[in-house]
Amino acid sequence: MSQTAGLTTLSEDDIASHRATAQQMVTRIVVVSADDGSSKTALAGTGRRFVSTVSTGGMRRSREVELAKTIANLPPQDTMLSIPQHALLYRTRRGIAVALAVADTFGRQTDLEDLKARNLGAPLQGEEAQRFRDLLAASSYVAAFSFAAYLLQTLDGESEPADDTGEPKIEFDTPQDALKSLVAGLDGAVAGSPDAAAMTARARAFAREAIEALLSRIARFTALSAFAQSHIRLESDNFTLDGFEVAPGQRRKPLAMSFKKPHEIVGNHLAKHQAMRLSRMIVAYDFERQMNPFVELGGFLFTFIGDGAPGTGKTILIQMMAGLINDYCQVAGYPFHYENFGVDQISSYQGKSGQNCKSFIDTVINPRAIGFGTIDDIDQVAAKRSDDRASSGQQEVTAVLMEAFAGATTIVRGNCSFGMFSNYPENVDDALRQRAGARWLIDGPQSEADYIDIFALLAGKNHEIPLGDHDLYAGQEIKRAVKSAYEDHSRPDEAGLAAVWERFEKANGAPKTMRDIGVYLHMIKEAEPRFTGRAIKNITDAIKMRAMDFDLPDDWFETPEPFLHKPYDEKLAMISELRQPFTIDMVMQEINRYADSEFRYTDRADDAAVTDIIRRERQRERAIREIEAMKGEGRWNG
């Protein structure tokens, strides 16, 4: 199947046919708006406007909007426009023309074009008239959305807070009316900007606010299904519309993060090793095919969860992985999007938290870029569905994440990965936690050598204290450390799983066959009911990743030609040559590693529940004692 199936390419001729209309809109338009009763002139000495006590809510007034003049009158008020001023004016005019061309495309995709022609001959009646009105309103919506998306994708810069702009008032009678509303809103947003940078920022903020306003109204329009599945591309402007998905494009601020190198992380050997492997796997993604060879071969990690106590290195691991991916993308010339979703994006407004989370997912999963998304403190961001104390916003996030990570519509292309991190993973919803394809135990430095190494690393070199009898960083040698860490999982670590292993070994001896593996898995299921079929899938994915546990040559990532820019089929063949078969030892290590985490979470949850019961009983006993004392003193009125 062609990767460009359903793609519509806008032609310059179609856009040029609307240029005169677009030029008129940026020069001078007349818009009608409701009168709020406030004077446009401030009261002398107060900075406030006079508000009439007579109701004018039903009155409407017209006003002229001259966007070109508004932009020209902004500082520095030169006779010639500055480059940012010209860019905004040009992008606005071209955006209007593009939006009208997209509306024409929508008309051809539906029967709007035919209905419009027939309505010119004689007014439509009945169901046809209603259908015509619905399609015309939908066409207006499409034009408005296309214009706002065009501005957001093509204007360089960053958005100011949306409070500085305000939600636009949009008319949906015709596409021209919708675009006039947005031009008027844009004029108001940029008016009074102190400089060119603020002007561009406000324009982008207005575009983003317009998109949010439009998406909040999408349910009101009944004829948008044809456009929702469309893919529209304008090559000359690098502008893409994938239905109503908000594509961030490539114009994003440089990633501002304190990157860490692998040698700056002490301990956490397995997590560091897999993060380094995954960083190289992601950039093997083929943009033409929109697929990653590692997904086809198996072993690609779409989601993972990292757990550990506070201060064990979760943040520094994120910084390392984001830094590695960013470096590889710079070598290849790929756009890279890093996004974090945190508690600050949980809103008290109904549905807003879910929208924020969906926007986060869409940005990272965008197939035109390499993405890395992290969810810090997942136990606070997403609630257990059984937790009646959780906010509606937390429940919304849980639902969005569960659908995105393993829902019916989830497509894993291999261009991105999501990492969930928590100090208390036992508080994460079981179904959501099981959607993590891998479990990374981030327990920080463990051995005596680890603590010597981390102190020497963090202390720096501004001292003359001798090192002593120690081979600095020898214990951090990744291959040796990882080999040792994997071998530690040859036998279970958690007491509950260890008991299951002992029963299995006593009855069956050491595992040698597929049957032995299945018997062991079933015994784990009997001891831990949450060890379901999804757990088996996660384990097999981890085993497949072990088969991919080989060193991709460094020269593949130093320049793009040896590997990164190879065609998909060549990349697939190159990786296949390095793949190794997995062994029974690998299988048992991955089973024990995953099952250990489930038993660990269960033990923690049980401990927390027991602690809570003890606390409540202590409170109850104290209350009884105080009540008895009050009764004895005659102060009890219960």
VOMI-461203 format. One line per 2 residues: number of its first residue (from 1); their letters; for each residue x, y, z of C-alpha. Coordinates in nm, 4 decimals. Example, Ala and Ser with C-alpha at 12.3 -4.5 7.8 and 13.67 -1.06 7.14 Angstrom:
# VOMI-461203
1> AS> 1.2300:-0.4500:0.7800 | 1.3670:-0.1060:0.7140
END
This chain:
# VOMI-461203
1> MS> 0.0000:0.0000:0.0000 | 0.1319:0.3441:-0.0902
3> QT> 0.2408:0.5590:0.1988 | 0.0805:0.8589:0.0274
5> AG> -0.2646:0.7045:0.0004 | -0.5321:0.9681:0.0600
7> LT> -0.2807:1.2542:0.0248 | -0.4077:1.5690:-0.1490
9> TL> -0.1460:1.8126:-0.2742 | -0.2558:2.1744:-0.3000
11> SE> -0.1645:2.3373:-0.6293 | -0.0273:2.6894:-0.6584
13> DD> -0.2899:2.7663:-0.9226 | -0.5705:2.6895:-0.6756
15> IA> -0.4091:2.9124:-0.4140 | -0.3407:3.1942:-0.6626
17> SH> -0.7086:3.2050:-0.7604 | -0.7875:3.3312:-0.4072
19> RA> -0.5013:3.5792:-0.3818 | -0.7109:3.8852:-0.4653
21> TA> -0.9663:3.7949:-0.1964 | -0.6891:3.7373:0.0552
23> QQ> -0.5260:4.0710:-0.0314 | -0.8558:4.2510:0.0241
25> MV> -0.8984:4.0842:0.3647 | -0.5599:4.1969:0.4968
27> TR> -0.6098:4.5490:0.3521 | -0.9589:4.6410:0.4709
29> IV> -1.2623:4.4466:0.5852 | -1.5824:4.5389:0.7638
31> VV> -1.6906:4.3117:1.0476 | -2.0071:4.3202:1.2558
33> SA> -1.9852:4.2549:1.6297 | -2.2120:4.2731:1.9325
35> DD> -2.1897:4.5945:2.1319 | -2.0966:4.5308:2.4951
37> GS> -2.2026:4.8762:2.6031 | -1.8544:4.9983:2.6887
39> SK> -1.7089:5.3127:2.5430 | -1.3966:5.2833:2.3307
41> TA> -1.2507:5.5941:2.4952 | -1.1019:5.5765:2.8409
43> LA> -1.2265:5.8106:3.1113 | -0.9752:6.0865:3.1728
45> GT> -0.7267:6.0022:3.4421 | -0.8684:5.6579:3.5173
47> GR> -0.7621:5.4229:3.2401 | -1.1140:5.2756:3.2607
49> RF> -1.3921:5.2854:3.0061 | -1.7483:5.4164:3.0568
51> VS> -2.0133:5.1414:3.0647 | -2.3709:5.2416:2.9967
53> TV> -2.6423:5.1339:3.2397 | -2.8772:5.0902:2.9423
55> ST> -2.8719:4.7374:2.8026 | -2.7204:4.7152:2.4529
57> GG> -2.6801:4.3364:2.4438 | -2.8982:4.3042:2.1352
59> MR> -2.7263:4.5805:1.9415 | -2.4657:4.5127:1.6745
61> RS> -2.2197:4.7558:1.5297 | -1.9855:4.7422:1.2328
63> RE> -1.6220:4.8380:1.2352 | -1.3384:4.8494:0.9884
65> VE> -1.0342:4.6257:1.0312 | -0.7149:4.7183:0.8472
67> LA> -0.4611:4.4547:0.9422 | -0.1911:4.5801:0.7051
69> KT> -0.2130:4.9284:0.8581 | -0.2132:4.7856:1.2152
71> IA> 0.1055:4.5894:1.1438 | 0.2711:4.8876:0.9714
73> NL> 0.1961:5.1151:1.2700 | 0.3718:4.8873:1.5176
75> PP> 0.7190:4.9882:1.6399 | 0.9535:5.0966:1.4948
77> QD> 0.6950:5.2609:1.2586 | 0.9377:5.2794:0.9710
79> TM> 0.8222:5.3609:0.6189 | 0.9251:5.0065:0.5292
81> LS> 0.8100:4.6954:0.7088 | 1.0597:4.5009:0.9155
83> IP> 1.1233:4.1385:0.8209 | 0.8944:4.0000:1.0993
85> QH> 0.6205:4.2503:1.0036 | 0.6423:4.1537:0.6389
87> AL> 0.6487:3.7824:0.7326 | 0.3292:3.8128:0.9390
89> LY> 0.1483:4.0096:0.6694 | 0.2624:3.7722:0.3956
91> RT> 0.1786:3.4581:0.5934 | -0.1633:3.5973:0.6812
93> RR> -0.2462:3.6733:0.3171 | -0.1141:3.3400:0.1947
95> GI> -0.2831:3.1575:0.4836 | -0.6190:3.3030:0.3805
97> AV> -0.5644:3.1917:0.0207 | -0.4552:2.8440:0.1349
99> AL> -0.7586:2.8157:0.3659 | -0.9968:2.9051:0.0828
101> AV> -0.8253:2.6486:-0.1416 | -0.8673:2.3846:0.1302
103> AD> -1.2355:2.4807:0.1615 | -1.2683:2.4288:-0.2159
105> TF> -1.1093:2.0846:-0.1760 | -1.3632:2.0032:0.0954
107> GR> -1.6416:2.1125:-0.1402 | -1.5174:1.8696:-0.4053
109> QT> -1.4830:1.5870:-0.1487 | -1.8508:1.6299:-0.0577
111> DL> -2.1559:1.7304:-0.2563 | -2.1253:2.0930:-0.1411
113> ED> -1.9995:2.2075:-0.4802 | -2.2997:2.0543:-0.6578
115> LK> -2.5472:2.1878:-0.4013 | -2.3958:2.5366:-0.4289
117> AR> -2.4395:2.5365:-0.8076 | -2.7990:2.4187:-0.7823
119> NL> -2.8805:2.6746:-0.5118 | -2.7696:2.9531:-0.7466
121> GA> -3.0327:2.8419:-0.9987 | -3.3151:2.8068:-0.7485
123> PL> -3.3169:2.8073:-0.3662 | -3.2935:2.4569:-0.2262
125> QG> -3.5792:2.3248:-0.0152 | -3.6318:2.0713:0.2628
127> EE> -3.3591:1.8194:0.3405 | -3.1371:1.9446:0.0608
129> AQ> -3.1459:2.2962:0.2033 | -3.0510:2.1654:0.5480
131> RF> -2.7731:1.9549:0.3954 | -2.6460:2.2622:0.2110
133> RD> -2.6436:2.4720:0.5306 | -2.4622:2.1967:0.7235
135> LL> -2.1973:2.1568:0.4546 | -2.1506:2.5327:0.4200
137> AA> -2.0984:2.5661:0.7965 | -1.8555:2.2712:0.7862
139> SS> -1.6688:2.4349:0.4973 | -1.6417:2.7541:0.7046
141> YV> -1.5054:2.5522:0.9949 | -1.2478:2.3827:0.7697
143> AA> -1.1330:2.7193:0.6322 | -1.0931:2.8676:0.9805
145> FS> -0.9052:2.5623:1.1080 | -0.6759:2.5577:0.8045
147> FA> -0.5916:2.9270:0.8437 | -0.5095:2.8965:1.2151
149> AY> -0.3040:2.5801:1.1553 | -0.1156:2.7509:0.8712
151> LL> -0.0172:3.0455:1.0908 | 0.0918:2.8166:1.3736
153> QT> 0.3062:2.5985:1.1471 | 0.4680:2.8699:0.9359
155> LD> 0.5331:3.1577:1.1777 | 0.8673:3.1326:1.3544
157> GE> 0.8764:3.2016:1.7271 | 0.7052:3.0939:2.0458
159> SE> 0.3595:3.1606:2.1813 | 0.2864:3.3959:2.4665
161> PA> 0.0284:3.2904:2.7250 | -0.3162:3.2693:2.5732
163> DD> -0.4445:3.5236:2.8284 | -0.2781:3.7917:2.6175
165> TG> -0.4963:3.7179:2.3173 | -0.8396:3.5851:2.4052
167> EP> -1.0722:3.3497:2.2284 | -1.1853:3.4759:1.8870
169> KI> -1.5516:3.5195:1.7943 | -1.5978:3.3216:1.4728
171> EF> -1.8860:3.3399:1.2265 | -1.9549:3.0192:1.0327
173> DT> -2.1980:3.1465:0.7672 | -1.9426:3.1165:0.4837
175> PQ> -1.5683:3.0467:0.4631 | -1.5080:3.4162:0.3902
177> DA> -1.7042:3.5167:0.7021 | -1.5066:3.2722:0.9179
179> LK> -1.1771:3.4059:0.7850 | -1.2869:3.7681:0.8352
181> SL> -1.3592:3.6830:1.1999 | -1.0087:3.5411:1.2425
183> VA> -0.8414:3.8354:1.0658 | -1.0279:4.0712:1.3000
185> GL> -0.9173:3.8644:1.5979 | -0.5577:3.8610:1.4754
187> DG> -0.5688:4.2381:1.4324 | -0.6793:4.2782:1.7924
189> AV> -0.4172:4.0332:1.9170 | -0.1164:4.2048:1.7589
191> AG> -0.2332:4.5652:1.8083 | -0.0175:4.7459:2.0589
193> SP> 0.2714:4.4965:2.0450 | 0.5847:4.6663:2.1804
195> DA> 0.8173:4.5055:1.9251 | 0.8339:4.2587:1.6390
197> AA> 0.9108:3.9575:1.8603 | 0.6037:4.0234:2.0761
199> MT> 0.3935:4.0731:1.7625 | 0.4913:3.7322:1.6224
201> AR> 0.4481:3.5662:1.9593 | 0.0987:3.7105:1.9985
203> AR> 0.0070:3.6020:1.6471 | 0.1140:3.2448:1.7246
205> AF> -0.0692:3.2561:2.0572 | -0.3807:3.3772:1.8783
207> AR> -0.3531:3.0917:1.6258 | -0.3209:2.8366:1.9040
209> EA> -0.6156:2.9868:2.0919 | -0.8220:2.9806:1.7710
211> IE> -0.7440:2.6113:1.7177 | -0.8446:2.5280:2.0748
213> AL> -1.1668:2.7254:2.0343 | -1.2439:2.5468:1.7080
215> LS> -1.1729:2.2018:1.8499 | -1.4013:2.2728:2.1445
217> RI> -1.6837:2.3441:1.8948 | -1.6219:2.0513:1.6587
219> AR> -1.9166:1.8497:1.7935 | -2.1587:2.1187:1.6709
221> FT> -2.0783:2.0432:1.3063 | -2.2297:1.7307:1.1566
223> AL> -2.0638:1.7210:0.8134 | -1.6918:1.7121:0.8952
225> SA> -1.6314:1.3384:0.8617 | -1.5004:1.3741:0.5039
227> FA> -1.2296:1.6160:0.6117 | -1.1351:1.4330:0.9318
229> QS> -0.9766:1.1511:0.7269 | -0.8081:1.3734:0.4678
231> HI> -0.4347:1.4448:0.4346 | -0.3432:1.7743:0.2675
233> RL> 0.0119:1.8829:0.1849 | 0.1610:2.2071:0.0550
235> ES> 0.5225:2.1264:-0.0249 | 0.6468:2.4812:-0.0874
237> DN> 0.5488:2.5926:0.2642 | 0.6103:2.2590:0.4398
239> FT> 0.2492:2.2771:0.5525 | 0.0507:1.9632:0.6326
241> LD> -0.3029:1.8985:0.7500 | -0.3907:1.5521:0.8803
243> GF> -0.7587:1.6016:0.9370 | -0.8020:1.7950:1.2590
245> EV> -0.4798:1.6739:1.4174 | -0.2732:1.9768:1.5155
247> AP> 0.0619:1.9184:1.3543 | 0.3407:2.1094:1.5279
249> GQ> 0.5511:2.1218:1.2084 | 0.9256:2.1614:1.2377
251> RR> 0.9339:2.5114:1.3750 | 0.9840:2.4515:1.7431
253> KP> 1.2208:2.6090:1.9901 | 1.5506:2.4321:2.0414
255> LA> 1.5321:2.1748:2.3167 | 1.6365:2.3499:2.6368
257> MS> 1.7594:2.0813:2.8715 | 2.0713:2.0006:3.0689
259> FK> 2.1802:1.6929:2.8750 | 2.3789:1.4244:3.0513
261> KP> 2.6266:1.1781:2.9047 | 2.6168:0.8055:2.9883
263> HE> 2.9416:0.8257:3.1844 | 2.7787:1.0813:3.4169
265> IV> 2.5297:0.8201:3.5434 | 2.6483:0.5883:3.8195
267> GN> 2.4524:0.2676:3.8795 | 2.1190:0.1894:3.7107
269> HL> 2.3123:-0.0219:3.4630 | 2.0231:-0.2040:3.2971
271> AK> 1.8066:0.1070:3.2670 | 2.0981:0.3078:3.1246
273> HQ> 2.1852:0.0280:2.8827 | 1.8302:-0.0040:2.7504
275> AM> 1.7923:0.3744:2.7245 | 2.1083:0.3887:2.5111
277> RL> 1.9812:0.1033:2.2919 | 1.6389:0.2650:2.2516
279> SR> 1.7916:0.6027:2.1592 | 1.9580:0.4456:1.8561
281> MI> 1.6561:0.2326:1.7691 | 1.4295:0.5382:1.7427
283> VA> 1.6457:0.7220:1.4876 | 1.6427:0.4163:1.2605
285> YD> 1.2903:0.5335:1.1696 | 1.2271:0.5745:0.7978
287> FE> 1.0292:0.8904:0.7168 | 0.9439:0.7785:0.3644
289> RQ> 0.7970:0.4461:0.4745 | 0.6810:0.5857:0.8119
291> MN> 0.8028:0.2688:0.9814 | 1.1005:0.1563:1.1867
293> PF> 1.2827:-0.1690:1.0970 | 1.3073:-0.2499:1.4672
295> VE> 0.9270:-0.2547:1.4898 | 0.9075:-0.5048:1.2036
297> LG> 1.1831:-0.7243:1.3493 | 1.0499:-0.6968:1.7057
299> GF> 1.2011:-0.5524:2.0162 | 1.1094:-0.1851:1.9769
301> LF> 1.0071:-0.0261:2.3065 | 0.7017:0.1965:2.2547
303> TF> 0.6296:0.2437:2.6266 | 0.8205:0.1775:2.9464
305> IG> 0.7911:0.2606:3.3151 | 1.0792:0.3497:3.5434
307> DG> 1.0361:0.3217:3.9174 | 1.2606:0.3943:4.2094
309> AP> 1.2875:0.5898:4.5308 | 1.3371:0.9688:4.5177
311> GT> 1.6919:1.0670:4.4272 | 1.7884:0.7431:4.2510
313> GK> 1.8411:0.8964:3.9072 | 1.5123:0.9085:3.7136
315> TI> 1.5558:1.2700:3.6026 | 1.9180:1.2275:3.4954
317> LI> 1.8193:0.9192:3.2941 | 1.5607:1.1290:3.1066
319> QM> 1.8249:1.3959:3.0449 | 2.0666:1.1341:2.9096
321> MA> 1.8170:0.9699:2.6747 | 1.6789:1.3006:2.5429
323> GL> 2.0357:1.4212:2.4862 | 2.1358:1.1099:2.2923
325> IN> 1.8276:1.1217:2.0675 | 1.8770:1.4944:2.0112
327> DY> 2.2410:1.4414:1.9082 | 2.1532:1.1600:1.6662
329> CQ> 1.8712:1.3693:1.5154 | 2.1072:1.6614:1.4603
331> VA> 2.3460:1.4324:1.2736 | 2.0623:1.2985:1.0564
333> GY> 1.8854:1.6333:1.0151 | 1.5637:1.4987:1.1666
335> PF> 1.3176:1.7122:1.3674 | 1.3047:1.6021:1.7315
337> HY> 1.0190:1.6730:1.9731 | 1.0608:1.6200:2.3464
339> EN> 0.7553:1.6741:2.5623 | 0.6842:1.6210:2.9312
341> FG> 0.3382:1.5841:3.0809 | 0.3153:1.6730:3.4479
343> VD> 0.0731:1.7610:3.7252 | 0.0664:2.1244:3.6132
345> QI> -0.1415:2.0171:3.3107 | -0.4221:1.8739:3.5242
347> SS> -0.7099:2.1223:3.4999 | -1.0182:2.1734:3.7127
349> YQ> -1.2242:2.2398:3.3983 | -1.4259:1.9475:3.2641
351> GK> -1.2500:1.7769:2.9744 | -0.9484:2.0137:2.9707
353> SG> -0.7062:1.7632:3.1292 | -0.7979:1.5043:2.8687
355> QN> -0.7453:1.7618:2.5923 | -0.4032:1.8535:2.7329
357> CK> -0.3032:1.4888:2.7470 | -0.4306:1.4225:2.3934
359> SF> -0.2312:1.7210:2.2672 | 0.0798:1.5848:2.4427
361> ID> 0.0312:1.2415:2.2816 | -0.0336:1.3893:1.9355
363> TV> 0.2789:1.6053:1.9491 | 0.5070:1.3152:2.0414
365> IN> 0.3473:1.0607:1.8091 | 0.3590:1.2916:1.5051
367> PR> 0.5005:1.0675:1.2257 | 0.6897:1.3592:1.0668
369> AI> 0.9306:1.3851:1.3590 | 1.1241:1.1773:1.6115
371> GF> 0.9487:1.2013:1.9472 | 1.0242:1.1281:2.3108
373> GT> 0.7536:1.1832:2.5698 | 0.7854:1.1525:2.9456
375> ID> 0.5200:1.1490:3.2165 | 0.6745:1.2415:3.5472
377> DI> 0.5067:1.1245:3.8681 | 0.2593:0.9127:3.6732
379> DQ> 0.0949:0.8049:3.9992 | -0.0120:1.1675:4.0609
381> VA> -0.0974:1.2538:3.7009 | -0.3122:0.9480:3.6211
383> AK> -0.5408:0.8016:3.8852 | -0.6539:0.4485:3.9511
385> RS> -1.0023:0.4052:3.8093 | -1.1143:0.2617:4.1441
387> DD> -0.9910:0.5660:4.3369 | -1.2987:0.7716:4.4252
389> RA> -1.0766:1.0412:4.5791 | -0.9078:1.1212:4.2462
391> SS> -1.0111:1.4260:4.0469 | -1.2024:1.4000:3.7206
393> GQ> -0.8956:1.5451:3.5454 | -0.6772:1.2570:3.6651
395> QE> -0.9391:1.0054:3.5494 | -0.9491:1.1749:3.2077
397> VT> -0.5709:1.1416:3.1739 | -0.5852:0.7723:3.2660
399> AV> -0.8438:0.7089:2.9941 | -0.6442:0.8984:2.7283
401> LM> -0.3165:0.7223:2.8128 | -0.4737:0.3762:2.8142
403> EA> -0.6244:0.4345:2.4709 | -0.3050:0.5881:2.3300
405> FA> -0.0666:0.3209:2.4585 | -0.2591:0.0067:2.3708
407> GA> -0.5971:0.1034:2.2321 | -0.7814:-0.0233:1.9271
409> TT> -0.6458:0.2635:1.7152 | -0.2857:0.2561:1.8444
411> IV> -0.0299:0.2330:1.5635 | 0.3343:0.1847:1.6597
413> RG> 0.5479:0.3285:1.3807 | 0.8721:0.3371:1.5780
415> NC> 0.9325:0.7125:1.5564 | 0.8705:0.7756:1.9247
417> SF> 0.8707:0.6292:2.2715 | 0.6917:0.7175:2.5959
419> GM> 0.8451:0.6846:2.9409 | 0.6413:0.6868:3.2618
421> FS> 0.8271:0.7524:3.5862 | 0.7139:0.7161:3.9438
423> NY> 0.8349:0.6843:4.3000 | 0.5232:0.4823:4.3793
425> PE> 0.4320:0.2637:4.0768 | 0.2031:0.0520:4.2943
427> NV> -0.0348:0.3514:4.2944 | -0.0639:0.3465:3.9139
429> DD> -0.3740:0.1829:3.7666 | -0.2971:-0.1843:3.7009
431> AL> -0.4194:-0.1757:3.3411 | -0.2170:0.1373:3.2636
433> RQ> 0.0968:-0.0002:3.4267 | 0.0669:-0.3205:3.2240
435> RA> 0.0636:-0.1118:2.9069 | 0.4284:-0.0331:2.9729
437> GA> 0.6260:-0.2687:2.7543 | 0.9259:-0.2702:2.9893
439> RW> 0.9982:-0.2149:3.3566 | 1.3124:-0.0248:3.4479
441> LI> 1.4165:-0.0486:3.8094 | 1.5983:0.2763:3.8834
443> DG> 1.7541:0.2074:4.2213 | 2.0627:0.4295:4.1900
445> PQ> 2.4112:0.3448:4.3199 | 2.4241:0.0125:4.5026
447> SE> 2.7789:-0.1113:4.5624 | 3.0672:0.0378:4.7570
449> AD> 3.2407:0.1111:4.4250 | 2.9273:0.2935:4.3006
451> YI> 2.9325:0.5296:4.5975 | 3.3027:0.6022:4.5545
453> DI> 3.2484:0.6700:4.1835 | 2.9486:0.8993:4.2304
455> FA> 3.1169:1.1026:4.5023 | 3.4313:1.1463:4.2916
457> LL> 3.2182:1.2453:3.9913 | 3.0089:1.5035:4.1752
459> AG> 3.2968:1.6423:4.3829 | 3.4822:1.7551:4.0715
461> KN> 3.8537:1.8307:4.0536 | 3.8907:2.1398:4.2741
463> HE> 4.0720:1.9486:4.5497 | 4.3870:1.7486:4.6218
465> IP> 4.2296:1.4598:4.8146 | 4.3881:1.1325:4.6983
467> LG> 4.1636:0.8679:4.5431 | 4.2963:0.5784:4.7450
469> DH> 4.2894:0.2100:4.6533 | 4.0147:0.2195:4.3917
471> DL> 3.9895:0.1757:4.0155 | 3.7748:0.4789:3.9313
473> YA> 3.4659:0.4031:3.7168 | 3.5779:0.0461:3.6492
475> GQ> 3.2497:-0.0798:3.7933 | 3.0560:0.1397:3.5511
477> EI> 3.1919:-0.0345:3.2414 | 2.8585:-0.0928:3.0726
479> KR> 2.9033:-0.4378:2.9160 | 3.0380:-0.5973:3.2327
481> AV> 2.7825:-0.4246:3.4550 | 2.4889:-0.5212:3.2313
483> KS> 2.6032:-0.8827:3.2059 | 2.6196:-0.9005:3.5833
485> AY> 2.2788:-0.7314:3.6199 | 2.1123:-0.9756:3.3805
487> ED> 2.2681:-1.2725:3.5579 | 2.1248:-1.1458:3.8865
489> HS> 1.7794:-1.2144:3.7377 | 1.8542:-1.5797:3.6643
491> RP> 1.6765:-1.6415:3.9927 | 1.3900:-1.4335:4.1386
493> DE> 1.4649:-1.1547:4.3829 | 1.1253:-1.0928:4.5460
495> AG> 1.0248:-1.3362:4.8213 | 0.6818:-1.4154:4.6708
497> LA> 0.8254:-1.5023:4.3295 | 1.1156:-1.6908:4.4862
499> AV> 0.8667:-1.9231:4.6571 | 0.6993:-1.9914:4.3199
501> WE> 1.0401:-2.0623:4.1623 | 1.1321:-2.3075:4.4364
503> RF> 0.8059:-2.5002:4.3913 | 0.8583:-2.5119:4.0137
505> EK> 1.2215:-2.6213:4.0396 | 1.1359:-2.8920:4.2929
507> AN> 0.8621:-3.0332:4.0687 | 1.0201:-2.9867:3.7238
509> GA> 1.3908:-2.9175:3.7641 | 1.5641:-2.6448:3.5619
511> PK> 1.3523:-2.5162:3.2688 | 1.4607:-2.6494:2.9291
513> TM> 1.1539:-2.6477:2.7013 | 0.8630:-2.4273:2.5952
515> RD> 0.6391:-2.6430:2.8148 | 0.8565:-2.5716:3.1185
517> IG> 0.8305:-2.1980:3.0499 | 0.4525:-2.2170:3.0164
519> VY> 0.4183:-2.4146:3.3400 | 0.6295:-2.1579:3.5258
521> LH> 0.4237:-1.8687:3.3852 | 0.1015:-2.0409:3.4924
523> MI> 0.2328:-2.0905:3.8452 | 0.3160:-1.7189:3.8608
525> KE> -0.0394:-1.6421:3.7449 | -0.1812:-1.8531:4.0300
527> AE> 0.0272:-1.6595:4.2835 | -0.0294:-1.3155:4.1261
529> PR> -0.3675:-1.2756:3.9457 | -0.2539:-0.9567:3.7711
531> FT> 0.0004:-1.1586:3.5742 | -0.2191:-1.1734:3.2619
533> GR> -0.1762:-1.2254:2.8893 | -0.0605:-0.8648:2.8509
535> AI> 0.2238:-0.9427:3.0904 | 0.3268:-1.2335:2.8662
537> KN> 0.3280:-1.0028:2.5639 | 0.5475:-0.7528:2.7488
539> IT> 0.7864:-1.0322:2.8432 | 0.8103:-1.1632:2.4857
541> DA> 0.8727:-0.8061:2.3630 | 1.1552:-0.7766:2.6157
543> IK> 1.2969:-1.1096:2.4954 | 1.2862:-0.9885:2.1343
545> MR> 1.4669:-0.6745:2.2475 | 1.7365:-0.8968:2.4004
547> AM> 1.7781:-1.0523:2.0530 | 1.8468:-0.6964:1.9379
549> DF> 2.0916:-0.6419:2.2220 | 2.3909:-0.5780:2.0015
551> DL> 2.6093:-0.2781:1.9402 | 2.5112:-0.0808:1.6348
553> PD> 2.8411:0.0453:1.4889 | 2.9295:0.3960:1.6068
555> DW> 3.0098:0.5106:1.2533 | 2.6438:0.4538:1.1610
557> FE> 2.5556:0.7518:1.3814 | 2.8529:0.9817:1.3243
559> TP> 2.7357:1.0729:0.9737 | 2.3957:1.0041:0.8138
561> EP> 2.5171:0.8249:0.5006 | 2.6301:0.4835:0.6384
563> FL> 2.2898:0.4021:0.7953 | 2.0481:0.6812:0.8874
565> HK> 1.9769:0.7951:0.5300 | 1.9690:0.4459:0.3804
567> PY> 1.6406:0.3239:0.2261 | 1.4139:0.1260:0.4571
569> DE> 1.4868:-0.2134:0.3032 | 1.8629:-0.1615:0.3326
571> KL> 1.8275:-0.0609:0.6996 | 1.6188:-0.3726:0.7598
573> AM> 1.8803:-0.5968:0.5990 | 2.1690:-0.4330:0.7899
575> IS> 1.9946:-0.4807:1.1255 | 1.8833:-0.8360:1.0434
577> EL> 2.2457:-0.9380:0.9906 | 2.3305:-0.8354:1.3463
579> RQ> 2.0285:-0.9970:1.5134 | 2.0999:-1.2938:1.7416
581> PF> 1.8736:-1.5821:1.8534 | 1.7556:-1.5659:2.2133
583> TI> 1.8286:-1.8438:2.4612 | 1.6455:-2.0128:2.7478
585> DM> 1.8644:-1.8153:2.9911 | 1.7481:-1.4862:2.8369
587> VM> 1.3860:-1.6017:2.8581 | 1.4055:-1.6892:3.2267
589> QE> 1.5900:-1.3666:3.3105 | 1.3212:-1.1549:3.1429
591> IN> 1.0381:-1.3520:3.3057 | 1.1933:-1.3087:3.6486
593> RY> 1.2738:-0.9425:3.5867 | 0.9162:-0.8599:3.4883
595> AD> 0.7465:-1.0813:3.7481 | 0.9736:-0.9437:4.0214
597> SE> 0.8359:-0.5978:3.9465 | 0.4724:-0.7162:3.9792
599> FR> 0.5422:-0.8831:4.3123 | 0.7353:-0.5744:4.4254
601> YT> 0.4413:-0.3478:4.3409 | 0.1980:-0.5828:4.5173
603> DR> 0.4130:-0.5952:4.8314 | 0.4395:-0.2167:4.8368
605> AD> 0.0656:-0.1763:4.7926 | -0.0020:-0.4281:5.0682
607> DA> 0.2447:-0.2573:5.3011 | 0.0813:0.0791:5.2344
609> AV> -0.2653:-0.0661:5.3006 | -0.1499:-0.2295:5.6253
611> TD> 0.0141:0.0948:5.7381 | -0.3086:0.2834:5.6661
613> II> -0.5173:0.0308:5.8641 | -0.2769:0.0514:6.1592
615> RR> -0.2912:0.4309:6.1512 | -0.6727:0.4296:6.1501
617> ER> -0.6874:0.1783:6.4363 | -0.4481:0.3883:6.6418
619> QR> -0.6662:0.6932:6.5790 | -0.9749:0.4934:6.6782
621> ER> -0.8175:0.3730:7.0041 | -0.7033:0.7247:7.0884
623> AI> -1.0512:0.8583:7.0179 | -1.2042:0.5949:7.2499
625> RE> -0.9638:0.6878:7.5305 | -1.0383:1.0571:7.4960
627> IE> -1.4140:0.9933:7.4885 | -1.3931:0.7869:7.8089
629> AM> -1.1935:1.0642:7.9750 | -1.4512:1.3230:7.8695
631> KG> -1.7329:1.1036:8.0033 | -1.5534:1.0690:8.3362
633> EG> -1.5233:1.4481:8.3591 | -1.8831:1.5024:8.2535
635> RW> -1.7828:1.6818:7.9327 | -1.9205:1.4244:7.6892
637> NG> -2.2438:1.5271:7.5170 | -2.2545:1.2576:7.2493
END
